[in-house]
Amino acid sequence: MLALVGTTPDETLPGDPQGVWRLVVRADELRKYASNRDPAVALAQAEEVLKRAADAAAALTDKAAAAGLTQQIRTRLSDIAKAREEG
């Protein structure tokens, strides 16, 4: 089960594409509601979740799924970097 805010270091990484995608969605939710709280904290939490998702994607045996997920993760990390520059 995902933590309500971010993730903790002792959580195991998901081993399937759906689990990795759930981390991506969680990061999206953290960003979506960033304006309702401290945006810098929300962006940092989203970035942490995405880095965990990237680690999990790299470990997937389904390389096609891993490639697609990795691209999605890179896009979102880039969006976070842009939001920080604007913000």
SETIBA-79237 format. One record per residue (C-alpha): x, y, z; residue in one letter. Coordinates in steps of 0.25 Angstrom, whole numbers, plus 5000, padded with zeros to 4 digits. Example, Ala and Ser with C-alpha at 12.3 -4.5 7.8 and 13.67 -1.06 7.14 Angstrom:
504949825031A 505549965029S 
//
This chain:
500050005000M 500550144997L 500750245008A 499850365008L 500950465006V 502150424998G 502850285001T 503750235012T 505150175009P 504850045015D 503650015005E 503949914995T 503849954980L 502749904972P 503149784963G 502049804952D 501749914942P 500349944949Q 501049964962G 502050064956V 500950134949W 500250154963R 501450224968L 501450314955V 499950344958V 500250374973R 501350474969A 500350534959D 499350554971E 500450614980L 500650714969R 499250744966K 498950784980Y 500250854982A 499550994982S 498750944994N 499950935003R 501450975002D 501750954987P 503250934990A 502950814999V 501950754990A 502850764978L 503950704986A 503050584990Q 502650564976A 504050564971E 504450464982E 503250374978V 503650384963L 505050344966K 504550224973R 503650194961A 504950204952A 505650104961D 504550014960A 504350034945A 505850004943A 505649864950A 504449824942L 504649694934T 503649754923D 504649844916K 503549904907A 502749944919A 503949994926A 504350084914A 502950144913G 502850164928L 504250224929T 503850324918Q 502650364926Q 503450384938I 504550464931R 503450554926T 502850574940R 504250604946L 504450704935S 503150774938D 503550784953I 504850844949A 504050954941K 503050974952A 504251004961R 504851104951E 503551174950E 503251174964G 
//
